[in-house]
C-alpha cells in the first residue's frame, strides 16, 4: 500500500469517526432539550 493510499484510508476513518461523534452530539442535544 502506498503512502497516499494509507493517508486516504486514515482520512476516511477520521471522517467516519467525526460523523459518529456528531450523531452522538445531536442525540445529546436532543436529550438536553427534552430535560429543559
mmCIF entry with sequence, helices, sheets and N, C-alpha, C, O atoms, coordinates in Angstrom:
data_MODEL
# 
_entry.id   MODEL 
# 
_entity.id                         1 
_entity.type                       polymer 
_entity.pdbx_number_of_molecules   1 
# 
_entity_poly.entity_id                      1 
_entity_poly.type                           'polypeptide(L)' 
_entity_poly.nstd_linkage                   no 
_entity_poly.nstd_monomer                   no 
_entity_poly.pdbx_seq_one_letter_code       
;(UNK)(UNK)(UNK)(UNK)(UNK)(UNK)(UNK)(UNK)(UNK)(UNK)(UNK)(UNK)(UNK)(UNK)(UNK)(UNK)
(UNK)(UNK)(UNK)(UNK)(UNK)(UNK)(UNK)(UNK)(UNK)(UNK)(UNK)(UNK)(UNK)(UNK)(UNK)(UNK)
(UNK)(UNK)(UNK)(UNK)
;
_entity_poly.pdbx_seq_one_letter_code_can   XXXXXXXXXXXXXXXXXXXXXXXXXXXXXXXXXXXX 
_entity_poly.pdbx_strand_id                 A 
# 
loop_
_entity_poly_seq.entity_id 
_entity_poly_seq.num 
_entity_poly_seq.mon_id 
_entity_poly_seq.hetero 
1 1  UNK n 
1 2  UNK n 
1 3  UNK n 
1 4  UNK n 
1 5  UNK n 
1 6  UNK n 
1 7  UNK n 
1 8  UNK n 
1 9  UNK n 
1 10 UNK n 
1 11 UNK n 
1 12 UNK n 
1 13 UNK n 
1 14 UNK n 
1 15 UNK n 
1 16 UNK n 
1 17 UNK n 
1 18 UNK n 
1 19 UNK n 
1 20 UNK n 
1 21 UNK n 
1 22 UNK n 
1 23 UNK n 
1 24 UNK n 
1 25 UNK n 
1 26 UNK n 
1 27 UNK n 
1 28 UNK n 
1 29 UNK n 
1 30 UNK n 
1 31 UNK n 
1 32 UNK n 
1 33 UNK n 
1 34 UNK n 
1 35 UNK n 
1 36 UNK n 
# 
_struct_asym.id          A 
_struct_asym.entity_id   1 
# 
_struct_conf.conf_type_id            HELX_P 
_struct_conf.id                      HELX_P1 
_struct_conf.pdbx_PDB_helix_id       AA1 
_struct_conf.beg_label_comp_id       UNK 
_struct_conf.beg_label_asym_id       A 
_struct_conf.beg_label_seq_id        3 
_struct_conf.pdbx_beg_PDB_ins_code   ? 
_struct_conf.end_label_comp_id       UNK 
_struct_conf.end_label_asym_id       A 
_struct_conf.end_label_seq_id        35 
_struct_conf.pdbx_end_PDB_ins_code   ? 
_struct_conf.beg_auth_comp_id        UNK 
_struct_conf.beg_auth_asym_id        A 
_struct_conf.beg_auth_seq_id         3 
_struct_conf.end_auth_comp_id        UNK 
_struct_conf.end_auth_asym_id        A 
_struct_conf.end_auth_seq_id         35 
_struct_conf.pdbx_PDB_helix_class    1 
_struct_conf.details                 ? 
_struct_conf.pdbx_PDB_helix_length   33 
# 
_struct_conf_type.id          HELX_P 
_struct_conf_type.criteria    ? 
_struct_conf_type.reference   ? 
# 
loop_
_atom_site.group_PDB 
_atom_site.id 
_atom_site.type_symbol 
_atom_site.label_atom_id 
_atom_site.label_alt_id 
_atom_site.label_comp_id 
_atom_site.label_asym_id 
_atom_site.label_entity_id 
_atom_site.label_seq_id 
_atom_site.pdbx_PDB_ins_code 
_atom_site.Cartn_x 
_atom_site.Cartn_y 
_atom_site.Cartn_z 
_atom_site.occupancy 
_atom_site.B_iso_or_equiv 
_atom_site.pdbx_formal_charge 
_atom_site.auth_seq_id 
_atom_site.auth_comp_id 
_atom_site.auth_asym_id 
_atom_site.auth_atom_id 
_atom_site.pdbx_PDB_model_num 
ATOM 1   N N  . UNK A 1 1  ? 0.859   -1.206 0.000  1.00 0.00 ? 1  UNK A N  1 
ATOM 2   C CA . UNK A 1 1  ? 0.000   0.000  0.000  1.00 0.00 ? 1  UNK A CA 1 
ATOM 3   C C  . UNK A 1 1  ? 0.889   1.248  0.000  1.00 0.00 ? 1  UNK A C  1 
ATOM 4   O O  . UNK A 1 1  ? 1.824   1.357  0.793  1.00 0.00 ? 1  UNK A O  1 
ATOM 5   N N  . UNK A 1 2  ? 0.587   2.165  -0.883 1.00 0.00 ? 2  UNK A N  1 
ATOM 6   C CA . UNK A 1 2  ? 1.397   3.384  -0.954 1.00 0.00 ? 2  UNK A CA 1 
ATOM 7   C C  . UNK A 1 2  ? 1.021   4.336  0.177  1.00 0.00 ? 2  UNK A C  1 
ATOM 8   O O  . UNK A 1 2  ? -0.006  4.179  0.837  1.00 0.00 ? 2  UNK A O  1 
ATOM 9   N N  . UNK A 1 3  ? 1.871   5.310  0.373  1.00 0.00 ? 3  UNK A N  1 
ATOM 10  C CA . UNK A 1 3  ? 1.639   6.286  1.438  1.00 0.00 ? 3  UNK A CA 1 
ATOM 11  C C  . UNK A 1 3  ? 0.346   7.065  1.203  1.00 0.00 ? 3  UNK A C  1 
ATOM 12  O O  . UNK A 1 3  ? -0.397  7.338  2.145  1.00 0.00 ? 3  UNK A O  1 
ATOM 13  N N  . UNK A 1 4  ? 0.078   7.420  -0.053 1.00 0.00 ? 4  UNK A N  1 
ATOM 14  C CA . UNK A 1 4  ? -1.138  8.188  -0.340 1.00 0.00 ? 4  UNK A CA 1 
ATOM 15  C C  . UNK A 1 4  ? -2.386  7.334  -0.132 1.00 0.00 ? 4  UNK A C  1 
ATOM 16  O O  . UNK A 1 4  ? -3.433  7.851  0.258  1.00 0.00 ? 4  UNK A O  1 
ATOM 17  N N  . UNK A 1 5  ? -2.282  6.035  -0.387 1.00 0.00 ? 5  UNK A N  1 
ATOM 18  C CA . UNK A 1 5  ? -3.409  5.131  -0.109 1.00 0.00 ? 5  UNK A CA 1 
ATOM 19  C C  . UNK A 1 5  ? -3.657  5.046  1.393  1.00 0.00 ? 5  UNK A C  1 
ATOM 20  O O  . UNK A 1 5  ? -4.802  5.051  1.846  1.00 0.00 ? 5  UNK A O  1 
ATOM 21  N N  . UNK A 1 6  ? -2.577  4.967  2.154  1.00 0.00 ? 6  UNK A N  1 
ATOM 22  C CA . UNK A 1 6  ? -2.705  4.926  3.612  1.00 0.00 ? 6  UNK A CA 1 
ATOM 23  C C  . UNK A 1 6  ? -3.351  6.206  4.132  1.00 0.00 ? 6  UNK A C  1 
ATOM 24  O O  . UNK A 1 6  ? -4.228  6.166  4.996  1.00 0.00 ? 6  UNK A O  1 
ATOM 25  N N  . UNK A 1 7  ? -2.908  7.336  3.596  1.00 0.00 ? 7  UNK A N  1 
ATOM 26  C CA . UNK A 1 7  ? -3.465  8.623  4.017  1.00 0.00 ? 7  UNK A CA 1 
ATOM 27  C C  . UNK A 1 7  ? -4.950  8.710  3.694  1.00 0.00 ? 7  UNK A C  1 
ATOM 28  O O  . UNK A 1 7  ? -5.738  9.210  4.497  1.00 0.00 ? 7  UNK A O  1 
ATOM 29  N N  . UNK A 1 8  ? -5.329  8.222  2.517  1.00 0.00 ? 8  UNK A N  1 
ATOM 30  C CA . UNK A 1 8  ? -6.734  8.245  2.111  1.00 0.00 ? 8  UNK A CA 1 
ATOM 31  C C  . UNK A 1 8  ? -7.562  7.389  3.064  1.00 0.00 ? 8  UNK A C  1 
ATOM 32  O O  . UNK A 1 8  ? -8.675  7.761  3.434  1.00 0.00 ? 8  UNK A O  1 
ATOM 33  N N  . UNK A 1 9  ? -7.014  6.240  3.458  1.00 0.00 ? 9  UNK A N  1 
ATOM 34  C CA . UNK A 1 9  ? -7.712  5.339  4.371  1.00 0.00 ? 9  UNK A CA 1 
ATOM 35  C C  . UNK A 1 9  ? -7.876  5.981  5.748  1.00 0.00 ? 9  UNK A C  1 
ATOM 36  O O  . UNK A 1 9  ? -8.942  5.903  6.358  1.00 0.00 ? 9  UNK A O  1 
ATOM 37  N N  . UNK A 1 10 ? -6.815  6.609  6.223  1.00 0.00 ? 10 UNK A N  1 
ATOM 38  C CA . UNK A 1 10 ? -6.850  7.277  7.529  1.00 0.00 ? 10 UNK A CA 1 
ATOM 39  C C  . UNK A 1 10 ? -7.868  8.409  7.515  1.00 0.00 ? 10 UNK A C  1 
ATOM 40  O O  . UNK A 1 10 ? -8.636  8.583  8.461  1.00 0.00 ? 10 UNK A O  1 
ATOM 41  N N  . UNK A 1 11 ? -7.863  9.176  6.430  1.00 0.00 ? 11 UNK A N  1 
ATOM 42  C CA . UNK A 1 11 ? -8.795  10.290 6.277  1.00 0.00 ? 11 UNK A CA 1 
ATOM 43  C C  . UNK A 1 11 ? -10.237 9.789  6.323  1.00 0.00 ? 11 UNK A C  1 
ATOM 44  O O  . UNK A 1 11 ? -11.102 10.403 6.947  1.00 0.00 ? 11 UNK A O  1 
ATOM 45  N N  . UNK A 1 12 ? -10.479 8.665  5.654  1.00 0.00 ? 12 UNK A N  1 
ATOM 46  C CA . UNK A 1 12 ? -11.809 8.064  5.633  1.00 0.00 ? 12 UNK A CA 1 
ATOM 47  C C  . UNK A 1 12 ? -12.247 7.660  7.041  1.00 0.00 ? 12 UNK A C  1 
ATOM 48  O O  . UNK A 1 12 ? -13.385 7.904  7.442  1.00 0.00 ? 12 UNK A O  1 
ATOM 49  N N  . UNK A 1 13 ? -11.330 7.038  7.785  1.00 0.00 ? 13 UNK A N  1 
ATOM 50  C CA . UNK A 1 13 ? -11.638 6.616  9.156  1.00 0.00 ? 13 UNK A CA 1 
ATOM 51  C C  . UNK A 1 13 ? -11.944 7.819  10.043 1.00 0.00 ? 13 UNK A C  1 
ATOM 52  O O  . UNK A 1 13 ? -12.865 7.778  10.858 1.00 0.00 ? 13 UNK A O  1 
ATOM 53  N N  . UNK A 1 14 ? -11.172 8.882  9.883  1.00 0.00 ? 14 UNK A N  1 
ATOM 54  C CA . UNK A 1 14 ? -11.384 10.092 10.680 1.00 0.00 ? 14 UNK A CA 1 
ATOM 55  C C  . UNK A 1 14 ? -12.747 10.691 10.371 1.00 0.00 ? 14 UNK A C  1 
ATOM 56  O O  . UNK A 1 14 ? -13.473 11.090 11.282 1.00 0.00 ? 14 UNK A O  1 
ATOM 57  N N  . UNK A 1 15 ? -13.099 10.757 9.087  1.00 0.00 ? 15 UNK A N  1 
ATOM 58  C CA . UNK A 1 15 ? -14.396 11.320 8.704  1.00 0.00 ? 15 UNK A CA 1 
ATOM 59  C C  . UNK A 1 15 ? -15.548 10.487 9.248  1.00 0.00 ? 15 UNK A C  1 
ATOM 60  O O  . UNK A 1 15 ? -16.557 11.024 9.704  1.00 0.00 ? 15 UNK A O  1 
ATOM 61  N N  . UNK A 1 16 ? -15.382 9.156  9.195  1.00 0.00 ? 16 UNK A N  1 
ATOM 62  C CA . UNK A 1 16 ? -16.417 8.264  9.726  1.00 0.00 ? 16 UNK A CA 1 
ATOM 63  C C  . UNK A 1 16 ? -16.561 8.481  11.240 1.00 0.00 ? 16 UNK A C  1 
ATOM 64  O O  . UNK A 1 16 ? -17.671 8.532  11.771 1.00 0.00 ? 16 UNK A O  1 
ATOM 65  N N  . UNK A 1 17 ? -15.424 8.607  11.914 1.00 0.00 ? 17 UNK A N  1 
ATOM 66  C CA . UNK A 1 17 ? -15.415 8.846  13.357 1.00 0.00 ? 17 UNK A CA 1 
ATOM 67  C C  . UNK A 1 17 ? -16.092 10.171 13.689 1.00 0.00 ? 17 UNK A C  1 
ATOM 68  O O  . UNK A 1 17 ? -16.878 10.252 14.633 1.00 0.00 ? 17 UNK A O  1 
ATOM 69  N N  . UNK A 1 18 ? -15.787 11.209 12.913 1.00 0.00 ? 18 UNK A N  1 
ATOM 70  C CA . UNK A 1 18 ? -16.393 12.524 13.135 1.00 0.00 ? 18 UNK A CA 1 
ATOM 71  C C  . UNK A 1 18 ? -17.905 12.484 12.968 1.00 0.00 ? 18 UNK A C  1 
ATOM 72  O O  . UNK A 1 18 ? -18.640 13.111 13.731 1.00 0.00 ? 18 UNK A O  1 
ATOM 73  N N  . UNK A 1 19 ? -18.365 11.740 11.962 1.00 0.00 ? 19 UNK A N  1 
ATOM 74  C CA . UNK A 1 19 ? -19.818 11.609 11.754 1.00 0.00 ? 19 UNK A CA 1 
ATOM 75  C C  . UNK A 1 19 ? -20.458 10.952 12.974 1.00 0.00 ? 19 UNK A C  1 
ATOM 76  O O  . UNK A 1 19 ? -21.521 11.378 13.425 1.00 0.00 ? 19 UNK A O  1 
ATOM 77  N N  . UNK A 1 20 ? -19.809 9.911  13.509 1.00 0.00 ? 20 UNK A N  1 
ATOM 78  C CA . UNK A 1 20 ? -20.323 9.230  14.694 1.00 0.00 ? 20 UNK A CA 1 
ATOM 79  C C  . UNK A 1 20 ? -20.400 10.166 15.877 1.00 0.00 ? 20 UNK A C  1 
ATOM 80  O O  . UNK A 1 20 ? -21.377 10.145 16.627 1.00 0.00 ? 20 UNK A O  1 
ATOM 81  N N  . UNK A 1 21 ? -19.381 10.986 16.052 1.00 0.00 ? 21 UNK A N  1 
ATOM 82  C CA . UNK A 1 21 ? -19.348 11.952 17.154 1.00 0.00 ? 21 UNK A CA 1 
ATOM 83  C C  . UNK A 1 21 ? -20.464 12.978 16.987 1.00 0.00 ? 21 UNK A C  1 
ATOM 84  O O  . UNK A 1 21 ? -21.160 13.309 17.947 1.00 0.00 ? 21 UNK A O  1 
ATOM 85  N N  . UNK A 1 22 ? -20.632 13.481 15.764 1.00 0.00 ? 22 UNK A N  1 
ATOM 86  C CA . UNK A 1 22 ? -21.688 14.466 15.506 1.00 0.00 ? 22 UNK A CA 1 
ATOM 87  C C  . UNK A 1 22 ? -23.066 13.885 15.789 1.00 0.00 ? 22 UNK A C  1 
ATOM 88  O O  . UNK A 1 22 ? -23.934 14.570 16.331 1.00 0.00 ? 22 UNK A O  1 
ATOM 89  N N  . UNK A 1 23 ? -23.270 12.615 15.419 1.00 0.00 ? 23 UNK A N  1 
ATOM 90  C CA . UNK A 1 23 ? -24.562 11.975 15.679 1.00 0.00 ? 23 UNK A CA 1 
ATOM 91  C C  . UNK A 1 23 ? -24.820 11.869 17.171 1.00 0.00 ? 23 UNK A C  1 
ATOM 92  O O  . UNK A 1 23 ? -25.938 12.106 17.627 1.00 0.00 ? 23 UNK A O  1 
ATOM 93  N N  . UNK A 1 24 ? -23.790 11.513 17.939 1.00 0.00 ? 24 UNK A N  1 
ATOM 94  C CA . UNK A 1 24 ? -23.955 11.415 19.393 1.00 0.00 ? 24 UNK A CA 1 
ATOM 95  C C  . UNK A 1 24 ? -24.221 12.785 20.005 1.00 0.00 ? 24 UNK A C  1 
ATOM 96  O O  . UNK A 1 24 ? -25.024 12.913 20.929 1.00 0.00 ? 24 UNK A O  1 
ATOM 97  N N  . UNK A 1 25 ? -23.542 13.810 19.485 1.00 0.00 ? 25 UNK A N  1 
ATOM 98  C CA . UNK A 1 25 ? -23.776 15.173 19.980 1.00 0.00 ? 25 UNK A CA 1 
ATOM 99  C C  . UNK A 1 25 ? -25.211 15.608 19.716 1.00 0.00 ? 25 UNK A C  1 
ATOM 100 O O  . UNK A 1 25 ? -25.872 16.173 20.587 1.00 0.00 ? 25 UNK A O  1 
ATOM 101 N N  . UNK A 1 26 ? -25.687 15.337 18.496 1.00 0.00 ? 26 UNK A N  1 
ATOM 102 C CA . UNK A 1 26 ? -27.072 15.684 18.151 1.00 0.00 ? 26 UNK A CA 1 
ATOM 103 C C  . UNK A 1 26 ? -28.031 14.977 19.100 1.00 0.00 ? 26 UNK A C  1 
ATOM 104 O O  . UNK A 1 26 ? -29.002 15.569 19.569 1.00 0.00 ? 26 UNK A O  1 
ATOM 105 N N  . UNK A 1 27 ? -27.753 13.715 19.375 1.00 0.00 ? 27 UNK A N  1 
ATOM 106 C CA . UNK A 1 27 ? -28.594 12.922 20.269 1.00 0.00 ? 27 UNK A CA 1 
ATOM 107 C C  . UNK A 1 27 ? -28.596 13.526 21.677 1.00 0.00 ? 27 UNK A C  1 
ATOM 108 O O  . UNK A 1 27 ? -29.643 13.658 22.310 1.00 0.00 ? 27 UNK A O  1 
ATOM 109 N N  . UNK A 1 28 ? -27.406 13.885 22.147 1.00 0.00 ? 28 UNK A N  1 
ATOM 110 C CA . UNK A 1 28 ? -27.299 14.501 23.480 1.00 0.00 ? 28 UNK A CA 1 
ATOM 111 C C  . UNK A 1 28 ? -28.009 15.838 23.546 1.00 0.00 ? 28 UNK A C  1 
ATOM 112 O O  . UNK A 1 28 ? -28.671 16.147 24.537 1.00 0.00 ? 28 UNK A O  1 
ATOM 113 N N  . UNK A 1 29 ? -27.875 16.637 22.488 1.00 0.00 ? 29 UNK A N  1 
ATOM 114 C CA . UNK A 1 29 ? -28.551 17.945 22.466 1.00 0.00 ? 29 UNK A CA 1 
ATOM 115 C C  . UNK A 1 29 ? -30.053 17.764 22.499 1.00 0.00 ? 29 UNK A C  1 
ATOM 116 O O  . UNK A 1 29 ? -30.755 18.522 23.169 1.00 0.00 ? 29 UNK A O  1 
ATOM 117 N N  . UNK A 1 30 ? -30.559 16.763 21.781 1.00 0.00 ? 30 UNK A N  1 
ATOM 118 C CA . UNK A 1 30 ? -31.996 16.491 21.779 1.00 0.00 ? 30 UNK A CA 1 
ATOM 119 C C  . UNK A 1 30 ? -32.453 16.094 23.179 1.00 0.00 ? 30 UNK A C  1 
ATOM 120 O O  . UNK A 1 30 ? -33.497 16.542 23.653 1.00 0.00 ? 30 UNK A O  1 
ATOM 121 N N  . UNK A 1 31 ? -31.657 15.248 23.834 1.00 0.00 ? 31 UNK A N  1 
ATOM 122 C CA . UNK A 1 31 ? -31.983 14.831 25.209 1.00 0.00 ? 31 UNK A CA 1 
ATOM 123 C C  . UNK A 1 31 ? -31.989 16.038 26.144 1.00 0.00 ? 31 UNK A C  1 
ATOM 124 O O  . UNK A 1 31 ? -32.877 16.178 26.985 1.00 0.00 ? 31 UNK A O  1 
ATOM 125 N N  . UNK A 1 32 ? -30.989 16.909 25.989 1.00 0.00 ? 32 UNK A N  1 
ATOM 126 C CA . UNK A 1 32 ? -30.879 18.095 26.833 1.00 0.00 ? 32 UNK A CA 1 
ATOM 127 C C  . UNK A 1 32 ? -32.106 18.996 26.646 1.00 0.00 ? 32 UNK A C  1 
ATOM 128 O O  . UNK A 1 32 ? -32.646 19.540 27.609 1.00 0.00 ? 32 UNK A O  1 
ATOM 129 N N  . UNK A 1 33 ? -32.530 19.140 25.393 1.00 0.00 ? 33 UNK A N  1 
ATOM 130 C CA . UNK A 1 33 ? -33.725 19.935 25.107 1.00 0.00 ? 33 UNK A CA 1 
ATOM 131 C C  . UNK A 1 33 ? -34.941 19.355 25.805 1.00 0.00 ? 33 UNK A C  1 
ATOM 132 O O  . UNK A 1 33 ? -35.774 20.093 26.332 1.00 0.00 ? 33 UNK A O  1 
ATOM 133 N N  . UNK A 1 34 ? -35.043 18.022 25.809 1.00 0.00 ? 34 UNK A N  1 
ATOM 134 C CA . UNK A 1 34 ? -36.157 17.348 26.470 1.00 0.00 ? 34 UNK A CA 1 
ATOM 135 C C  . UNK A 1 34 ? -36.171 17.657 27.963 1.00 0.00 ? 34 UNK A C  1 
ATOM 136 O O  . UNK A 1 34 ? -37.223 17.907 28.551 1.00 0.00 ? 34 UNK A O  1 
ATOM 137 N N  . UNK A 1 35 ? -34.988 17.637 28.561 1.00 0.00 ? 35 UNK A N  1 
ATOM 138 C CA . UNK A 1 35 ? -34.875 17.895 30.011 1.00 0.00 ? 35 UNK A CA 1 
ATOM 139 C C  . UNK A 1 35 ? -35.290 19.330 30.322 1.00 0.00 ? 35 UNK A C  1 
ATOM 140 O O  . UNK A 1 35 ? -35.998 19.587 31.296 1.00 0.00 ? 35 UNK A O  1 
ATOM 141 N N  . UNK A 1 36 ? -34.844 20.251 29.488 1.00 0.00 ? 36 UNK A N  1 
ATOM 142 C CA . UNK A 1 36 ? -35.172 21.669 29.701 1.00 0.00 ? 36 UNK A CA 1 
ATOM 143 C C  . UNK A 1 36 ? -36.612 21.913 29.289 1.00 0.00 ? 36 UNK A C  1 
ATOM 144 O O  . UNK A 1 36 ? -37.099 23.039 29.384 1.00 0.00 ? 36 UNK A O  1 
# 
